[in-house]
């Protein structure tokens, strides 16, 4: 649930589905305009193209690993949900703003976590947040 606090910031209050947080990696690409536009008409274009290909390999490898991690998370999600339902493990309810966790709490039960999401969203909307990190019943 997304709410706007009185300062105009968007705060997202939600239930975390997996028991761990996915690490977001910032992958930088090659800078634009570095080598120009090689046409292949000169004797240096082949070595420069091979060098560019060698520099591109780590970025392609990083993309493959990122897609593999996402696929693994999608495959693990049903098992994690089954364990949560069968063993009634708590849901992590958290409030985030621009990817930064403002508040986090463990709440047992789906309906209880939904009620807590609504309560916390109302608090942020009134401007009474942010809660300290890991406040409440952590």
C-alpha positions, -999 to +999 in steps of 0.1 A: +000+000+000+014+034-010+007+065+010+018+101+008+031+117+040+026+154+047+061+162+033+052+147-001+072+116+002+057+083-010+059+056+017+052+020+007+039-002+035+039-039+025+044-075+035+077-090+026+071-123+008+105-139+012+122-141+046+153-123+032+157-091+013+170-092-023+203-073-027+200-048-055+232-043-075+239-013-096+255-025-128+272+003-148+275+000-186+303+014-208+303+051-212+287+065-243+309+083-268+341+067-258+352+050-290+329+068-315+312+049-342+337+024-358+328+017-394+355-010-400+372+010-428+405+015-410+431-011-398+425-003-361+388-010-360+392-048-356+414-047-325+391-020-311+360-041-317+376-071-301+386-049-271+350-037-269+338-072-270+361-082-241+349-053-221+313-062-227+317-098-214+316-089-177+283-069-182+267-098-201+279-122-174+264-099-147+231-098-166+230-137-168+237-139-130+210-114-123+184-133-144+195-165-127+190-151-092+155-138-102+146-173-116+159-189-084+137-166-063+106-174-084+113-211-080+117-208-042+086-186-036+061-215-036+081-235-011+086-205+012+048-197+010+040-234+018+063-233+049+047-200+060+012-214+058+019-248+073+041-237+102+025-203+106+057-184+105+054-146+109+052-121+080+076-092+079+057-060+075+078-030+065+076+006+054+100+018+028+107+051+011+128+051-021+141+016-013+152+024+022+136+006+051+120+030+076+103+005+098+100-033+101+080-057+123+072-094+125+034-101+126+019-136+128-010-144+105-021-130+071-051-111+084-031-096+113-004-085+090-030-069+067-045-050+096-010-039+107-002-026+071-034-005+072-025+009+107+011+018+098+000+033+065-025+055+083+002+066+107+026+076+079-003+094+061-010+115+092+028+124+093+035+106+126+062+084+111+089+075+105+091+047+130+127+038+140+142+009+121+131-024+136+107-008+160+078-025+176+078-063+181+110-070+160 
